[in-house]
Structures are given as structure tokens and as C-alpha cells.
Amino acid sequence: MENINLIKGWEVIIGLEVHAQIATKSKLFSSSPTDFGAEPNKHVSFYDAAMPGMLPVLNTYAVDQAIKTGLAINGKINRISRFDRKNYFYPDLPSGYQITQMFFPIITGGYIDIVLQDGSNKRLNIHHIHMEQDAGKSVHDMSPGYSYIDLNRAGIPLMEIVSEPDMRSSYEAVQYVKSLRNILKYIGACDCNMEKGNLRVDANISIHKPNTPFGNRAEIKNINSTKFLGEALDYEIQRQILEIEAGNRIPQETRLFDAHTGETRTMRSKEDADEYRYFPDPDLKPLILEQSRIDKMKSELPELPESKKRRFINDYKLTEFDASVLVEDKIVADYYEKAVNASKTPKESAKLIANWILVELFAFLNKKNKNISELLFPIEYMAYLVDLIQDKTISGKIAKTVFASMIETNNNPRDIVKKLGLEQIQDDSVIKHAIEEVLKNNPKQLEQYKAGKVALFGFFVGQTMKALQGKGNPEMINNILMEVLDKK
């Protein structure tokens, strides 16, 4: 992904529309369930099917989640908002219109801060967030001659989060979506499962020469992964540059991204807003929010990812990278902090616990295709393992053996160390005896060391550790070995 302001002298302008499915049990205007994976047309009420005389009833929980989202992205919660009808015909839109918020959205303004590749910060502004209902789904691959309609998604509550055109590279766009996704997951407004379509991105992109008007934009619809978002934008940037430099004009159009070819292709010409004949929905009153309701939602906000990351860096002395990875998933961040608090020496162990989670634990989870919530051993055991390293009961190398056993048996690492006799040897006389035996058995190497081949010091350390079956205290081995060699 490019992360430069100018590509071949062209400036890239990107704005995103992120469609987030609100985490509710029922639809936006009906009581139909929102469960994923149900049989086609199982979750369809008379209202969802647009039967005559059916009236919408607004889901108040969905409204609360939109308020929380607005607060989390530093937006303005509008005390008065309104629903409009967006008129267009799709076979999977039974009513012939979508209820949305075109003119008076529930949230205006806001921003998300991202970290660029050079470590600097950039603020990306949000224009507004509006609520709307989703359409159903057309299925085209069940028959060569027919298309089928599944209305289970019809009426699913969505938030459309519309950015300003502030992004200048695919990298910035991807980081924006990752940060937004993280915020939504932290506050519980959306599960952000892009594979299920619960978070989808429409990307608007154009290019122009600096100090000239913006070019015509292409909109790439329904991108369902951050990886594909980066690939689609990179392809589209190069395509538009080649088209314009060849003397062609970029039409305003909607395009689709083909993940198999890595290319975008024309879907249809881009409609203007007036073609949808927006007008206020006559069946819904304006949405009026009391300040007390907004205040209640604000009080329920958890610590947000950016704030948590800063705290991890300041309190636990983590690197920017380590803290960023840990807070990317709230479950992982909570796991880490509980492990730190379970340690005998939280502040001293915090960095080492982070290393064990990010390296050893993540490697295991990736290999087994599991997530951290599926671990069977108590969180405290991760702290106990690090405590054993910190108090020099075991070495870091032995700890890997203990960790493997802990994963397999779900036993307390303290019990594993005792059962297997893995306690670190810290008796001076035992270590010194082992060193003397190593030097006695390797006279040639000893003579070479005395002649100036100091690199053999590591050889003696390794042989001593081997003689002690890996249980010798490395620091003590180094110190005692140095004393013994000085006297030879």
C-alpha cells in the first residue's frame, strides 16, 4: 500500500463510507430477529415484506448504540434527527424505498486519529453518521435461469459512517477502518465481522494535480476486508493515473472489486442524490433525544482503544507496537491486564507478560486456529509462569517447556515445575563443580581460550548448561565461569 502524498505527481483523494451492522437482537423497524445464517426468508415480518398497512416502530436500542458510537468518535449528538425515504427499485427491496437519514442525521462531525508509517499522527475527520435499514439479498448462483430473493437482511439496522475526503493513500484508509472497527467492537455497537457482511466499506477515490479541482470520483462498493480495501485502492489509483495520462476521462461511476483478479470493474454509472427522490418518511416522527439519555450513554462508554494504548505505554512501559497489538482486540487487552494484575510484581512483570502473550501464546493460537477466549487454563497461570521466571525459579528456556505442558494439561505452572523437577539450580557449589568438569573434559578449548580465543566463553556456558540439564541459572553460570577462568 502506498503511503505518499504524491504518486507520479498526482494527489490521491479518498473518502470512505463504512456500513456497520448495529449489534441488536431485532431489526431497525420490526421485531424480526437479526440472527446470521438462518434459512432464507425465515426472519421476515409483514413489515419487512412491505405488506400494505404495516408501520415501522423504531428500535430504541439501535438508537442508543448510534449515540455511543457518536460519543466514541468525538462527534456531535444531534438532539433532533429525522428519517427520510430513499426511493429506488431493487428486487430485494420490497417497499421500493429505503428508510435512511439523508438531511438530518443523528451524528455530525467527529474524528479518528491514526498512526502513519513514519510514526507521526494524522487526524481523519468524519462528516456524519446516519442510521438506515439494510436491503435483502439477491441470490444468483442457485439456478442458471432464475434469481432468488432472501429477505432475512431486509430491515437489519445499519450505521453509515461517512468520512471527510481526508485520506491520501490506501495505507491511511486501511488504518482508518482498523481504528474505527476497533472502537465499534470496544463499545459493543457492532461485532465488525466482515466475513458475515456486518462491516462493509464503500471507497470513494479520485486523483488530481495539486492546486487543481478534484477529479471525478469512482466508488468501489461492498469491500469486506481491510486487505481487499488496500488492494482495491492501489489498483484504482494506478488505473485512474493511466487513464488520465492516456488522454481519457474518468467517469463518475460505481465499481466492484474482484478479489481473484485484484482488479476493479464497472458496475453502473453513479447516481446523484436527486435521482433517489428523498423526502421525509411520513410514518416516522422526528427522533428527539433528551440530554439525560445522551449522558447515560456517555457514562456507559468503556475505556477506548487509544486511551488504553497510551495507558499501557505509560503504566507498563510497553512499546507503541506492543501496546497497539494488545489493544487491537478488547478480549486480548483485558486478558493481558488481568494477567498483569495477577502477578506478584505487576509493574516488573508487565513487559515480560506482554512478550509471552504476543510471541508464545499468539503462536499457539495461530497454529491451532483458536482465539484467546477458548483457552482452558485460568488467566492467572500466565502470570504465575512469568513470576517463576522473574524470581529465577526457572529460566526462560525452561519456561517454554512449562508453557507447552500448561497448554496441554491446563495445570498450574507451579505444579508442573515441581512435578517435573525443573527448578533452576542456584547452588554455587553445584554450578562450580559442573564448570570444573566441563573445563576438565575440554582441555583443547581451554588452551585456545587462554591463548586469546575469547569466543569460546559461550561454548563453555553452553556445555555447563547442558551438564546441568538446562536448569542452571544463566547469570550465575556466567559469573562463576568468569571467576574460574580468570584463575586458570
Secondary structure, DSSP 8 states (H G I E B T S, - for coil): ----SEETTEEEEEEEEEEEE---SB-SSS--B--TT--TTSS--TTTTT-TT------HHHHHHHHHHHHHTT-EE-SEE--EEEE---TT-TTSEEEE-SSS-SEE--EEEEE-TTS-EEEEEEEEEEEEE---EEE-SS-SS--EEE-TTTT-EEEEEEE-S-B-SHHHHHHHHHHHHHHHHHHTS----TTTTSEEEEEEEEEE-TTS-----EEEEEE--HHHHHHHHHHHHHHHHHHHHTT-----EEEEEETTTTEEEEEEE---GGGG--EE-TTS--EE--HHHHHHHHHT----HHHHHHHHHHHH---HHHHHHHHTSHHHHHHHHHHHHHSSSHHHHHHHHHHHIIIIIHHHHHHHT--GGG--S-THHHHHHHHHHHTTSS-HHHHHHHHHHHHHH---HHHHHHHHT---B--HHHHHHHHHHHHHH-HHHHHHHHTT-TTHHHHHHHHHHHHTTT-B-HHHHHHHHHHHHHT-
